[in-house]
Every structure is written in C-alpha cells, then in structure tokens.
C-alpha cells in the first residue's frame, strides 16, 4: 500500500468493521454475501492490503452501505 493513502485505507477499514459489527456479523458472514473472501475482508479492515475498487464496492453492497458512507 502506498504510504500517501494509508490514512484513507485505515479509515475505510475502521468503517467496514464498524458497519459489520453493528450487524453482529463475522467477516465470514460478509464474505458469504459477496465475492470477497473473509481473509481479504480482514486485510481490508486492518489496512494491510491494496484492493480493487470492485472489491470495496462488493463489501459496501453486502453491508448495505454506499461507498460514500464507508470512505
């Protein structure tokens, strides 16, 4: 991940976790609702990986959130 975008990745990860936990879902629950596996969701939540916009959009859709709410 590029250092210049680290803050945004951290914010996105925190928001994904917050929305997931509000639903009392595990990472596996989110993964079962989209085409992103639980390991990648973990990495997204912890800002440990670059990911494609399509993956982020899949997770947003599974959580019932617009991209703007997560970013």
CHARMM-style PDB file with segment names, atoms N, HN, CA, C and O in Angstrom:
ATOM      1  N   UNK     1       0.840  -1.164   0.000  1.00  0.00      PROA
ATOM      2  CA  UNK     1       0.000   0.000   0.000  1.00  0.00      PROA
ATOM      3  C   UNK     1       0.891   1.234   0.000  1.00  0.00      PROA
ATOM      4  O   UNK     1       1.906   1.279   0.694  1.00  0.00      PROA
ATOM      5  N   UNK     2       0.511   2.209  -0.764  1.00  0.00      PROA
ATOM      6  HN  UNK     2      -0.314   2.172  -1.328  1.00  0.00      PROA
ATOM      7  CA  UNK     2       1.281   3.445  -0.806  1.00  0.00      PROA
ATOM      8  C   UNK     2       1.065   4.222   0.483  1.00  0.00      PROA
ATOM      9  O   UNK     2      -0.061   4.363   0.960  1.00  0.00      PROA
ATOM     10  N   UNK     3       2.144   4.713   1.029  1.00  0.00      PROA
ATOM     11  HN  UNK     3       3.059   4.598   0.642  1.00  0.00      PROA
ATOM     12  CA  UNK     3       2.087   5.454   2.299  1.00  0.00      PROA
ATOM     13  C   UNK     3       1.167   6.677   2.213  1.00  0.00      PROA
ATOM     14  O   UNK     3       0.497   7.027   3.185  1.00  0.00      PROA
ATOM     15  N   UNK     4       1.142   7.315   1.053  1.00  0.00      PROA
ATOM     16  HN  UNK     4       1.686   7.030   0.264  1.00  0.00      PROA
ATOM     17  CA  UNK     4       0.330   8.529   0.921  1.00  0.00      PROA
ATOM     18  C   UNK     4      -1.164   8.258   1.065  1.00  0.00      PROA
ATOM     19  O   UNK     4      -1.931   9.186   1.324  1.00  0.00      PROA
ATOM     20  N   UNK     5      -1.595   6.999   0.901  1.00  0.00      PROA
ATOM     21  HN  UNK     5      -0.972   6.245   0.690  1.00  0.00      PROA
ATOM     22  CA  UNK     5      -3.012   6.651   1.018  1.00  0.00      PROA
ATOM     23  C   UNK     5      -3.326   5.882   2.293  1.00  0.00      PROA
ATOM     24  O   UNK     5      -4.466   5.463   2.496  1.00  0.00      PROA
ATOM     25  N   UNK     6      -2.346   5.694   3.141  1.00  0.00      PROA
ATOM     26  HN  UNK     6      -1.420   6.035   2.976  1.00  0.00      PROA
ATOM     27  CA  UNK     6      -2.529   4.874   4.346  1.00  0.00      PROA
ATOM     28  C   UNK     6      -3.675   5.372   5.220  1.00  0.00      PROA
ATOM     29  O   UNK     6      -4.454   4.569   5.734  1.00  0.00      PROA
ATOM     30  N   UNK     7      -3.785   6.674   5.392  1.00  0.00      PROA
ATOM     31  HN  UNK     7      -3.153   7.326   4.975  1.00  0.00      PROA
ATOM     32  CA  UNK     7      -4.842   7.227   6.244  1.00  0.00      PROA
ATOM     33  C   UNK     7      -6.226   6.851   5.710  1.00  0.00      PROA
ATOM     34  O   UNK     7      -7.116   6.504   6.487  1.00  0.00      PROA
ATOM     35  N   UNK     8      -6.410   6.918   4.394  1.00  0.00      PROA
ATOM     36  HN  UNK     8      -5.687   7.199   3.763  1.00  0.00      PROA
ATOM     37  CA  UNK     8      -7.694   6.564   3.805  1.00  0.00      PROA
ATOM     38  C   UNK     8      -7.996   5.077   3.976  1.00  0.00      PROA
ATOM     39  O   UNK     8      -9.129   4.702   4.277  1.00  0.00      PROA
ATOM     40  N   UNK     9      -6.986   4.233   3.786  1.00  0.00      PROA
ATOM     41  HN  UNK     9      -6.065   4.538   3.542  1.00  0.00      PROA
ATOM     42  CA  UNK     9      -7.184   2.792   3.970  1.00  0.00      PROA
ATOM     43  C   UNK     9      -7.566   2.482   5.418  1.00  0.00      PROA
ATOM     44  O   UNK     9      -8.413   1.624   5.665  1.00  0.00      PROA
ATOM     45  N   UNK    10      -6.953   3.166   6.361  1.00  0.00      PROA
ATOM     46  HN  UNK    10      -6.264   3.863   6.161  1.00  0.00      PROA
ATOM     47  CA  UNK    10      -7.264   2.961   7.777  1.00  0.00      PROA
ATOM     48  C   UNK    10      -8.700   3.369   8.066  1.00  0.00      PROA
ATOM     49  O   UNK    10      -9.425   2.641   8.745  1.00  0.00      PROA
ATOM     50  N   UNK    11      -9.121   4.522   7.561  1.00  0.00      PROA
ATOM     51  HN  UNK    11      -8.533   5.113   7.010  1.00  0.00      PROA
ATOM     52  CA  UNK    11     -10.487   4.996   7.765  1.00  0.00      PROA
ATOM     53  C   UNK    11     -11.501   4.033   7.163  1.00  0.00      PROA
ATOM     54  O   UNK    11     -12.496   3.695   7.803  1.00  0.00      PROA
ATOM     55  N   UNK    12     -11.255   3.598   5.955  1.00  0.00      PROA
ATOM     56  HN  UNK    12     -10.447   3.872   5.434  1.00  0.00      PROA
ATOM     57  CA  UNK    12     -12.157   2.655   5.287  1.00  0.00      PROA
ATOM     58  C   UNK    12     -12.245   1.356   6.089  1.00  0.00      PROA
ATOM     59  O   UNK    12     -13.335   0.825   6.297  1.00  0.00      PROA
ATOM     60  N   UNK    13     -11.112   0.854   6.532  1.00  0.00      PROA
ATOM     61  HN  UNK    13     -10.226   1.286   6.362  1.00  0.00      PROA
ATOM     62  CA  UNK    13     -11.094  -0.383   7.307  1.00  0.00      PROA
ATOM     63  C   UNK    13     -11.881  -0.270   8.597  1.00  0.00      PROA
ATOM     64  O   UNK    13     -12.633  -1.176   8.954  1.00  0.00      PROA
ATOM     65  N   UNK    14     -11.708   0.842   9.296  1.00  0.00      PROA
ATOM     66  HN  UNK    14     -11.097   1.578   9.005  1.00  0.00      PROA
ATOM     67  CA  UNK    14     -12.456   1.061  10.539  1.00  0.00      PROA
ATOM     68  C   UNK    14     -13.955   1.120  10.272  1.00  0.00      PROA
ATOM     69  O   UNK    14     -14.749   0.578  11.042  1.00  0.00      PROA
ATOM     70  N   UNK    15     -14.336   1.769   9.195  1.00  0.00      PROA
ATOM     71  HN  UNK    15     -13.692   2.208   8.569  1.00  0.00      PROA
ATOM     72  CA  UNK    15     -15.757   1.873   8.870  1.00  0.00      PROA
ATOM     73  C   UNK    15     -16.353   0.528   8.470  1.00  0.00      PROA
ATOM     74  O   UNK    15     -17.474   0.205   8.862  1.00  0.00      PROA
ATOM     75  N   UNK    16     -15.616  -0.252   7.699  1.00  0.00      PROA
ATOM     76  HN  UNK    16     -14.705   0.011   7.381  1.00  0.00      PROA
ATOM     77  CA  UNK    16     -16.105  -1.586   7.339  1.00  0.00      PROA
ATOM     78  C   UNK    16     -16.336  -2.399   8.607  1.00  0.00      PROA
ATOM     79  O   UNK    16     -17.384  -3.027   8.760  1.00  0.00      PROA
ATOM     80  N   UNK    17     -15.370  -2.391   9.509  1.00  0.00      PROA
ATOM     81  HN  UNK    17     -14.519  -1.881   9.384  1.00  0.00      PROA
ATOM     82  CA  UNK    17     -15.505  -3.138  10.772  1.00  0.00      PROA
ATOM     83  C   UNK    17     -16.710  -2.630  11.581  1.00  0.00      PROA
ATOM     84  O   UNK    17     -17.489  -3.425  12.106  1.00  0.00      PROA
ATOM     85  N   UNK    18     -16.854  -1.314  11.676  1.00  0.00      PROA
ATOM     86  HN  UNK    18     -16.221  -0.668  11.250  1.00  0.00      PROA
ATOM     87  CA  UNK    18     -17.955  -0.729  12.446  1.00  0.00      PROA
ATOM     88  C   UNK    18     -19.307  -1.185  11.899  1.00  0.00      PROA
ATOM     89  O   UNK    18     -20.173  -1.621  12.658  1.00  0.00      PROA
ATOM     90  N   UNK    19     -19.485  -1.085  10.587  1.00  0.00      PROA
ATOM     91  HN  UNK    19     -18.782  -0.731   9.970  1.00  0.00      PROA
ATOM     92  CA  UNK    19     -20.762  -1.472   9.987  1.00  0.00      PROA
ATOM     93  C   UNK    19     -20.995  -2.975  10.110  1.00  0.00      PROA
ATOM     94  O   UNK    19     -22.130  -3.411  10.306  1.00  0.00      PROA
ATOM     95  N   UNK    20     -19.941  -3.764   9.996  1.00  0.00      PROA
ATOM     96  HN  UNK    20     -19.020  -3.411   9.837  1.00  0.00      PROA
ATOM     97  CA  UNK    20     -20.066  -5.220  10.145  1.00  0.00      PROA
ATOM     98  C   UNK    20     -20.470  -5.565  11.574  1.00  0.00      PROA
ATOM     99  O   UNK    20     -21.372  -6.376  11.785  1.00  0.00      PROA
ATOM    100  N   UNK    21     -19.816  -4.963  12.543  1.00  0.00      PROA
ATOM    101  HN  UNK    21     -19.084  -4.304  12.371  1.00  0.00      PROA
ATOM    102  CA  UNK    21     -20.113  -5.251  13.945  1.00  0.00      PROA
ATOM    103  C   UNK    21     -21.488  -4.743  14.352  1.00  0.00      PROA
ATOM    104  O   UNK    21     -22.136  -5.350  15.204  1.00  0.00      PROA
ATOM    105  N   UNK    22     -21.951  -3.638  13.759  1.00  0.00      PROA
ATOM    106  HN  UNK    22     -21.425  -3.145  13.066  1.00  0.00      PROA
ATOM    107  CA  UNK    22     -23.306  -3.152  14.033  1.00  0.00      PROA
ATOM    108  C   UNK    22     -24.349  -4.204  13.675  1.00  0.00      PROA
ATOM    109  O   UNK    22     -25.399  -4.296  14.310  1.00  0.00      PROA
ATOM    110  N   UNK    23     -24.048  -4.986  12.660  1.00  0.00      PROA
ATOM    111  HN  UNK    23     -23.195  -4.911  12.144  1.00  0.00      PROA
ATOM    112  CA  UNK    23     -24.953  -6.047  12.214  1.00  0.00      PROA
ATOM    113  C   UNK    23     -24.711  -7.358  12.964  1.00  0.00      PROA
ATOM    114  O   UNK    23     -25.427  -8.343  12.784  1.00  0.00      PROA
ATOM    115  N   UNK    24     -23.678  -7.335  13.811  1.00  0.00      PROA
ATOM    116  HN  UNK    24     -23.097  -6.535  13.957  1.00  0.00      PROA
ATOM    117  CA  UNK    24     -23.260  -8.535  14.547  1.00  0.00      PROA
ATOM    118  C   UNK    24     -22.900  -9.671  13.589  1.00  0.00      PROA
ATOM    119  O   UNK    24     -23.248 -10.831  13.808  1.00  0.00      PROA
ATOM    120  N   UNK    25     -22.190  -9.295  12.519  1.00  0.00      PROA
ATOM    121  HN  UNK    25     -21.907  -8.353  12.341  1.00  0.00      PROA
ATOM    122  CA  UNK    25     -21.735 -10.247  11.514  1.00  0.00      PROA
ATOM    123  C   UNK    25     -20.254 -10.517  11.710  1.00  0.00      PROA
ATOM    124  O   UNK    25     -19.496  -9.643  12.131  1.00  0.00      PROA
ATOM    125  N   UNK    26     -19.861 -11.729  11.399  1.00  0.00      PROA
ATOM    126  HN  UNK    26     -20.477 -12.439  11.057  1.00  0.00      PROA
ATOM    127  CA  UNK    26     -18.441 -12.061  11.338  1.00  0.00      PROA
ATOM    128  C   UNK    26     -17.923 -11.671   9.948  1.00  0.00      PROA
ATOM    129  O   UNK    26     -18.699 -11.334   9.054  1.00  0.00      PROA
ATOM    130  N   UNK    27     -16.625 -11.724   9.792  1.00  0.00      PROA
ATOM    131  HN  UNK    27     -15.995 -11.999  10.519  1.00  0.00      PROA
ATOM    132  CA  UNK    27     -16.052 -11.469   8.469  1.00  0.00      PROA
ATOM    133  C   UNK    27     -16.530 -12.531   7.484  1.00  0.00      PROA
ATOM    134  O   UNK    27     -16.723 -12.252   6.301  1.00  0.00      PROA
ATOM    135  N   UNK    28     -16.716 -13.727   7.974  1.00  0.00      PROA
ATOM    136  HN  UNK    28     -16.559 -13.954   8.935  1.00  0.00      PROA
ATOM    137  CA  UNK    28     -17.228 -14.815   7.136  1.00  0.00      PROA
ATOM    138  C   UNK    28     -18.661 -14.517   6.683  1.00  0.00      PROA
ATOM    139  O   UNK    28     -19.026 -14.826   5.549  1.00  0.00      PROA
ATOM    140  N   UNK    29     -19.467 -13.924   7.552  1.00  0.00      PROA
ATOM    141  HN  UNK    29     -19.170 -13.673   8.473  1.00  0.00      PROA
ATOM    142  CA  UNK    29     -20.838 -13.546   7.174  1.00  0.00      PROA
ATOM    143  C   UNK    29     -20.820 -12.557   6.015  1.00  0.00      PROA
ATOM    144  O   UNK    29     -21.595 -12.692   5.068  1.00  0.00      PROA
ATOM    145  N   UNK    30     -19.943 -11.570   6.086  1.00  0.00      PROA
ATOM    146  HN  UNK    30     -19.313 -11.461   6.855  1.00  0.00      PROA
ATOM    147  CA  UNK    30     -19.833 -10.599   4.990  1.00  0.00      PROA
ATOM    148  C   UNK    30     -19.360 -11.311   3.727  1.00  0.00      PROA
ATOM    149  O   UNK    30     -19.900 -11.087   2.644  1.00  0.00      PROA
ATOM    150  N   UNK    31     -18.369 -12.153   3.867  1.00  0.00      PROA
ATOM    151  HN  UNK    31     -17.931 -12.335   4.747  1.00  0.00      PROA
ATOM    152  CA  UNK    31     -17.827 -12.883   2.715  1.00  0.00      PROA
ATOM    153  C   UNK    31     -18.898 -13.720   2.025  1.00  0.00      PROA
ATOM    154  O   UNK    31     -18.910 -13.835   0.800  1.00  0.00      PROA
ATOM    155  N   UNK    32     -19.789 -14.299   2.809  1.00  0.00      PROA
ATOM    156  HN  UNK    32     -19.780 -14.206   3.805  1.00  0.00      PROA
ATOM    157  CA  UNK    32     -20.860 -15.110   2.230  1.00  0.00      PROA
ATOM    158  C   UNK    32     -21.877 -14.282   1.464  1.00  0.00      PROA
ATOM    159  O   UNK    32     -22.669 -14.831   0.699  1.00  0.00      PROA
ATOM    160  N   UNK    33     -21.867 -12.989   1.655  1.00  0.00      PROA
ATOM    161  HN  UNK    33     -21.223 -12.543   2.277  1.00  0.00      PROA
ATOM    162  CA  UNK    33     -22.808 -12.093   0.983  1.00  0.00      PROA
ATOM    163  C   UNK    33     -22.187 -11.390  -0.221  1.00  0.00      PROA
ATOM    164  O   UNK    33     -22.861 -10.617  -0.902  1.00  0.00      PROA
ATOM    165  N   UNK    34     -20.917 -11.650  -0.488  1.00  0.00      PROA
ATOM    166  HN  UNK    34     -20.369 -12.278   0.064  1.00  0.00      PROA
ATOM    167  CA  UNK    34     -20.260 -11.033  -1.641  1.00  0.00      PROA
ATOM    168  C   UNK    34     -19.150 -11.946  -2.150  1.00  0.00      PROA
ATOM    169  O   UNK    34     -18.948 -13.043  -1.629  1.00  0.00      PROA
ATOM    170  N   UNK    35     -18.443 -11.488  -3.156  1.00  0.00      PROA
ATOM    171  HN  UNK    35     -18.607 -10.597  -3.579  1.00  0.00      PROA
ATOM    172  CA  UNK    35     -17.407 -12.320  -3.772  1.00  0.00      PROA
ATOM    173  C   UNK    35     -16.010 -12.063  -3.195  1.00  0.00      PROA
ATOM    174  O   UNK    35     -15.007 -12.421  -3.812  1.00  0.00      PROA
ATOM    175  N   UNK    36     -15.948 -11.446  -2.019  1.00  0.00      PROA
ATOM    176  HN  UNK    36     -16.763 -11.155  -1.518  1.00  0.00      PROA
ATOM    177  CA  UNK    36     -14.668 -11.173  -1.356  1.00  0.00      PROA
ATOM    178  C   UNK    36     -14.538 -12.148  -0.198  1.00  0.00      PROA
ATOM    179  O   UNK    36     -15.452 -12.262   0.619  1.00  0.00      PROA
ATOM    180  N   UNK    37     -13.408 -12.858  -0.115  1.00  0.00      PROA
ATOM    181  HN  UNK    37     -12.666 -12.765  -0.779  1.00  0.00      PROA
ATOM    182  CA  UNK    37     -13.277 -13.852   0.949  1.00  0.00      PROA
ATOM    183  C   UNK    37     -12.971 -13.200   2.302  1.00  0.00      PROA
ATOM    184  O   UNK    37     -12.555 -12.043   2.371  1.00  0.00      PROA
ATOM    185  N   UNK    38     -13.187 -13.964   3.369  1.00  0.00      PROA
ATOM    186  HN  UNK    38     -13.525 -14.903   3.314  1.00  0.00      PROA
ATOM    187  CA  UNK    38     -13.035 -13.452   4.733  1.00  0.00      PROA
ATOM    188  C   UNK    38     -11.611 -12.973   5.013  1.00  0.00      PROA
ATOM    189  O   UNK    38     -11.427 -11.986   5.725  1.00  0.00      PROA
ATOM    190  N   UNK    39     -10.617 -13.644   4.473  1.00  0.00      PROA
ATOM    191  HN  UNK    39     -10.767 -14.446   3.894  1.00  0.00      PROA
ATOM    192  CA  UNK    39      -9.226 -13.231   4.692  1.00  0.00      PROA
ATOM    193  C   UNK    39      -8.979 -11.839   4.113  1.00  0.00      PROA
ATOM    194  O   UNK    39      -8.286 -11.024   4.722  1.00  0.00      PROA
ATOM    195  N   UNK    40      -9.545 -11.570   2.944  1.00  0.00      PROA
ATOM    196  HN  UNK    40     -10.109 -12.232   2.449  1.00  0.00      PROA
ATOM    197  CA  UNK    40      -9.370 -10.252   2.328  1.00  0.00      PROA
ATOM    198  C   UNK    40     -10.127  -9.189   3.117  1.00  0.00      PROA
ATOM    199  O   UNK    40      -9.645  -8.066   3.263  1.00  0.00      PROA
ATOM    200  N   UNK    41     -11.298  -9.531   3.623  1.00  0.00      PROA
ATOM    201  HN  UNK    41     -11.690 -10.443   3.504  1.00  0.00      PROA
ATOM    202  CA  UNK    41     -12.050  -8.580   4.446  1.00  0.00      PROA
ATOM    203  C   UNK    41     -11.241  -8.229   5.692  1.00  0.00      PROA
ATOM    204  O   UNK    41     -11.202  -7.068   6.100  1.00  0.00      PROA
ATOM    205  N   UNK    42     -10.602  -9.218   6.291  1.00  0.00      PROA
ATOM    206  HN  UNK    42     -10.633 -10.161   5.959  1.00  0.00      PROA
ATOM    207  CA  UNK    42      -9.732  -8.968   7.444  1.00  0.00      PROA
ATOM    208  C   UNK    42      -8.610  -8.007   7.068  1.00  0.00      PROA
ATOM    209  O   UNK    42      -8.318  -7.065   7.804  1.00  0.00      PROA
ATOM    210  N   UNK    43      -7.996  -8.245   5.942  1.00  0.00      PROA
ATOM    211  HN  UNK    43      -8.233  -9.011   5.344  1.00  0.00      PROA
ATOM    212  CA  UNK    43      -6.908  -7.381   5.488  1.00  0.00      PROA
ATOM    213  C   UNK    43      -7.408  -5.973   5.176  1.00  0.00      PROA
ATOM    214  O   UNK    43      -6.704  -4.995   5.428  1.00  0.00      PROA
ATOM    215  N   UNK    44      -8.615  -5.864   4.630  1.00  0.00      PROA
ATOM    216  HN  UNK    44      -9.187  -6.659   4.425  1.00  0.00      PROA
ATOM    217  CA  UNK    44      -9.198  -4.550   4.355  1.00  0.00      PROA
ATOM    218  C   UNK    44      -9.451  -3.806   5.670  1.00  0.00      PROA
ATOM    219  O   UNK    44      -9.116  -2.629   5.800  1.00  0.00      PROA
ATOM    220  N   UNK    45     -10.044  -4.506   6.640  1.00  0.00      PROA
ATOM    221  HN  UNK    45     -10.316  -5.462   6.534  1.00  0.00      PROA
ATOM    222  CA  UNK    45     -10.354  -3.878   7.924  1.00  0.00      PROA
ATOM    223  C   UNK    45      -9.097  -3.406   8.652  1.00  0.00      PROA
ATOM    224  O   UNK    45      -9.131  -2.409   9.373  1.00  0.00      PROA
ATOM    225  N   UNK    46      -8.003  -4.115   8.464  1.00  0.00      PROA
ATOM    226  HN  UNK    46      -7.976  -4.925   7.878  1.00  0.00      PROA
ATOM    227  CA  UNK    46      -6.757  -3.789   9.147  1.00  0.00      PROA
ATOM    228  C   UNK    46      -5.778  -3.009   8.280  1.00  0.00      PROA
ATOM    229  O   UNK    46      -4.615  -2.840   8.646  1.00  0.00      PROA
ATOM    230  N   UNK    47      -6.248  -2.535   7.132  1.00  0.00      PROA
ATOM    231  HN  UNK    47      -7.193  -2.672   6.834  1.00  0.00      PROA
ATOM    232  CA  UNK    47      -5.444  -1.717   6.210  1.00  0.00      PROA
ATOM    233  C   UNK    47      -4.106  -2.371   5.886  1.00  0.00      PROA
ATOM    234  O   UNK    47      -3.064  -1.715   5.903  1.00  0.00      PROA
ATOM    235  N   UNK    48      -4.144  -3.677   5.588  1.00  0.00      PROA
ATOM    236  HN  UNK    48      -4.991  -4.210   5.574  1.00  0.00      PROA
ATOM    237  CA  UNK    48      -2.914  -4.397   5.297  1.00  0.00      PROA
ATOM    238  C   UNK    48      -2.754  -4.767   3.835  1.00  0.00      PROA
ATOM    239  O   UNK    48      -1.829  -5.497   3.479  1.00  0.00      PROA
ATOM    240  N   UNK    49      -3.636  -4.276   2.989  1.00  0.00      PROA
ATOM    241  HN  UNK    49      -4.388  -3.683   3.278  1.00  0.00      PROA
ATOM    242  CA  UNK    49      -3.560  -4.682   1.594  1.00  0.00      PROA
ATOM    243  C   UNK    49      -4.166  -3.603   0.699  1.00  0.00      PROA
ATOM    244  O   UNK    49      -5.115  -2.919   1.082  1.00  0.00      PROA
ATOM    245  N   UNK    50      -3.603  -3.467  -0.490  1.00  0.00      PROA
ATOM    246  HN  UNK    50      -2.832  -4.022  -0.800  1.00  0.00      PROA
ATOM    247  CA  UNK    50      -4.261  -2.685  -1.539  1.00  0.00      PROA
ATOM    248  C   UNK    50      -5.376  -3.566  -2.087  1.00  0.00      PROA
ATOM    249  O   UNK    50      -5.232  -4.788  -2.138  1.00  0.00      PROA
ATOM    250  N   UNK    51      -6.458  -2.972  -2.487  1.00  0.00      PROA
ATOM    251  HN  UNK    51      -6.574  -1.980  -2.445  1.00  0.00      PROA
ATOM    252  CA  UNK    51      -7.537  -3.763  -3.064  1.00  0.00      PROA
ATOM    253  C   UNK    51      -8.190  -2.959  -4.179  1.00  0.00      PROA
ATOM    254  O   UNK    51      -8.079  -1.735  -4.245  1.00  0.00      PROA
ATOM    255  N   UNK    52      -8.856  -3.671  -5.030  1.00  0.00      PROA
ATOM    256  HN  UNK    52      -8.946  -4.666  -4.976  1.00  0.00      PROA
ATOM    257  CA  UNK    52      -9.510  -3.041  -6.169  1.00  0.00      PROA
ATOM    258  C   UNK    52     -10.807  -2.391  -5.709  1.00  0.00      PROA
ATOM    259  O   UNK    52     -11.428  -2.825  -4.738  1.00  0.00      PROA
ATOM    260  N   UNK    53     -11.194  -1.366  -6.407  1.00  0.00      PROA
ATOM    261  HN  UNK    53     -10.690  -1.013  -7.195  1.00  0.00      PROA
ATOM    262  CA  UNK    53     -12.445  -0.680  -6.122  1.00  0.00      PROA
ATOM    263  C   UNK    53     -13.613  -1.656  -6.171  1.00  0.00      PROA
ATOM    264  O   UNK    53     -14.540  -1.553  -5.368  1.00  0.00      PROA
ATOM    265  N   UNK    54     -13.579  -2.594  -7.098  1.00  0.00      PROA
ATOM    266  HN  UNK    54     -12.826  -2.678  -7.751  1.00  0.00      PROA
ATOM    267  CA  UNK    54     -14.682  -3.559  -7.214  1.00  0.00      PROA
ATOM    268  C   UNK    54     -14.831  -4.378  -5.932  1.00  0.00      PROA
ATOM    269  O   UNK    54     -15.952  -4.701  -5.540  1.00  0.00      PROA
ATOM    270  N   UNK    55     -13.724  -4.718  -5.274  1.00  0.00      PROA
ATOM    271  HN  UNK    55     -12.813  -4.455  -5.593  1.00  0.00      PROA
ATOM    272  CA  UNK    55     -13.799  -5.448  -4.002  1.00  0.00      PROA
ATOM    273  C   UNK    55     -14.451  -4.586  -2.928  1.00  0.00      PROA
ATOM    274  O   UNK    55     -15.298  -5.063  -2.173  1.00  0.00      PROA
ATOM    275  N   UNK    56     -14.061  -3.334  -2.861  1.00  0.00      PROA
ATOM    276  HN  UNK    56     -13.373  -2.946  -3.475  1.00  0.00      PROA
ATOM    277  CA  UNK    56     -14.645  -2.416  -1.892  1.00  0.00      PROA
ATOM    278  C   UNK    56     -16.140  -2.242  -2.157  1.00  0.00      PROA
ATOM    279  O   UNK    56     -16.937  -2.229  -1.218  1.00  0.00      PROA
ATOM    280  N   UNK    57     -16.520  -2.110  -3.409  1.00  0.00      PROA
ATOM    281  HN  UNK    57     -15.873  -2.121  -4.172  1.00  0.00      PROA
ATOM    282  CA  UNK    57     -17.930  -1.958  -3.759  1.00  0.00      PROA
ATOM    283  C   UNK    57     -18.733  -3.202  -3.386  1.00  0.00      PROA
ATOM    284  O   UNK    57     -19.877  -3.093  -2.946  1.00  0.00      PROA
ATOM    285  N   UNK    58     -18.145  -4.371  -3.556  1.00  0.00      PROA
ATOM    286  HN  UNK    58     -17.216  -4.460  -3.913  1.00  0.00      PROA
ATOM    287  CA  UNK    58     -18.808  -5.620  -3.158  1.00  0.00      PROA
ATOM    288  C   UNK    58     -19.079  -5.635  -1.662  1.00  0.00      PROA
ATOM    289  O   UNK    58     -20.173  -5.996  -1.229  1.00  0.00      PROA
ATOM    290  N   UNK    59     -18.093  -5.248  -0.879  1.00  0.00      PROA
ATOM    291  HN  UNK    59     -17.204  -4.955  -1.231  1.00  0.00      PROA
ATOM    292  CA  UNK    59     -18.240  -5.222   0.576  1.00  0.00      PROA
ATOM    293  C   UNK    59     -19.287  -4.187   0.978  1.00  0.00      PROA
ATOM    294  O   UNK    59     -20.122  -4.456   1.842  1.00  0.00      PROA
ATOM    295  N   UNK    60     -19.251  -3.013   0.364  1.00  0.00      PROA
ATOM    296  HN  UNK    60     -18.573  -2.795  -0.338  1.00  0.00      PROA
ATOM    297  CA  UNK    60     -20.250  -1.984   0.652  1.00  0.00      PROA
ATOM    298  C   UNK    60     -21.651  -2.506   0.370  1.00  0.00      PROA
ATOM    299  O   UNK    60     -22.562  -2.316   1.175  1.00  0.00      PROA
ATOM    300  N   UNK    61     -21.822  -3.159  -0.763  1.00  0.00      PROA
ATOM    301  HN  UNK    61     -21.082  -3.314  -1.417  1.00  0.00      PROA
ATOM    302  CA  UNK    61     -23.128  -3.700  -1.127  1.00  0.00      PROA
ATOM    303  C   UNK    61     -23.591  -4.731  -0.100  1.00  0.00      PROA
ATOM    304  O   UNK    61     -24.751  -4.720   0.311  1.00  0.00      PROA
ATOM    305  N   UNK    62     -22.692  -5.618   0.313  1.00  0.00      PROA
ATOM    306  HN  UNK    62     -21.749  -5.627  -0.021  1.00  0.00      PROA
ATOM    307  CA  UNK    62     -23.034  -6.640   1.299  1.00  0.00      PROA
ATOM    308  C   UNK    62     -23.462  -6.015   2.621  1.00  0.00      PROA
ATOM    309  O   UNK    62     -24.343  -6.537   3.304  1.00  0.00      PROA
ATOM    310  N   UNK    63     -22.839  -4.900   2.979  1.00  0.00      PROA
ATOM    311  HN  UNK    63     -22.123  -4.476   2.424  1.00  0.00      PROA
ATOM    312  CA  UNK    63     -23.155  -4.211   4.231  1.00  0.00      PROA
ATOM    313  C   UNK    63     -24.352  -3.267   4.093  1.00  0.00      PROA
ATOM    314  O   UNK    63     -24.821  -2.708   5.085  1.00  0.00      PROA
ATOM    315  N   UNK    64     -24.842  -3.092   2.874  1.00  0.00      PROA
ATOM    316  HN  UNK    64     -24.462  -3.547   2.068  1.00  0.00      PROA
ATOM    317  CA  UNK    64     -25.976  -2.210   2.637  1.00  0.00      PROA
ATOM    318  C   UNK    64     -25.603  -0.737   2.773  1.00  0.00      PROA
ATOM    319  O   UNK    64     -26.426   0.084   3.179  1.00  0.00      PROA
ATOM    320  N   UNK    65     -24.361  -0.408   2.432  1.00  0.00      PROA
ATOM    321  HN  UNK    65     -23.692  -1.075   2.103  1.00  0.00      PROA
ATOM    322  CA  UNK    65     -23.871   0.954   2.548  1.00  0.00      PROA
ATOM    323  C   UNK    65     -23.411   1.468   1.194  1.00  0.00      PROA
ATOM    324  O   UNK    65     -22.944   0.703   0.351  1.00  0.00      PROA
ATOM    325  N   UNK    66     -23.547   2.777   0.997  1.00  0.00      PROA
ATOM    326  HN  UNK    66     -23.926   3.399   1.683  1.00  0.00      PROA
ATOM    327  CA  UNK    66     -22.985   3.421  -0.182  1.00  0.00      PROA
ATOM    328  C   UNK    66     -21.496   3.632   0.047  1.00  0.00      PROA
ATOM    329  O   UNK    66     -21.038   3.716   1.187  1.00  0.00      PROA
ATOM    330  N   UNK    67     -20.755   3.715  -1.035  1.00  0.00      PROA
ATOM    331  HN  UNK    67     -21.127   3.647  -1.961  1.00  0.00      PROA
ATOM    332  CA  UNK    67     -19.317   3.952  -0.947  1.00  0.00      PROA
ATOM    333  C   UNK    67     -19.002   5.181  -0.115  1.00  0.00      PROA
ATOM    334  O   UNK    67     -18.055   5.177   0.672  1.00  0.00      PROA
ATOM    335  N   UNK    68     -19.780   6.218  -0.282  1.00  0.00      PROA
ATOM    336  HN  UNK    68     -20.549   6.222  -0.921  1.00  0.00      PROA
ATOM    337  CA  UNK    68     -19.547   7.469   0.448  1.00  0.00      PROA
ATOM    338  C   UNK    68     -19.639   7.296   1.960  1.00  0.00      PROA
ATOM    339  O   UNK    68     -18.980   8.021   2.704  1.00  0.00      PROA
ATOM    340  N   UNK    69     -20.440   6.355   2.419  1.00  0.00      PROA
ATOM    341  HN  UNK    69     -20.976   5.766   1.814  1.00  0.00      PROA
ATOM    342  CA  UNK    69     -20.579   6.116   3.851  1.00  0.00      PROA
ATOM    343  C   UNK    69     -19.359   5.404   4.431  1.00  0.00      PROA
ATOM    344  O   UNK    69     -19.072   5.533   5.621  1.00  0.00      PROA
ATOM    345  N   UNK    70     -18.661   4.671   3.615  1.00  0.00      PROA
ATOM    346  HN  UNK    70     -18.895   4.566   2.648  1.00  0.00      PROA
ATOM    347  CA  UNK    70     -17.509   3.889   4.061  1.00  0.00      PROA
ATOM    348  C   UNK    70     -16.226   4.695   3.959  1.00  0.00      PROA
ATOM    349  O   UNK    70     -15.324   4.543   4.783  1.00  0.00      PROA
ATOM    350  N   UNK    71     -16.146   5.543   2.961  1.00  0.00      PROA
ATOM    351  HN  UNK    71     -16.879   5.667   2.293  1.00  0.00      PROA
ATOM    352  CA  UNK    71     -14.945   6.348   2.737  1.00  0.00      PROA
ATOM    353  C   UNK    71     -14.973   7.509   3.619  1.00  0.00      PROA
ATOM    354  OT1 UNK    71     -14.052   8.325   3.595  1.00  0.00      PROA
TER     355      UNK     71
END
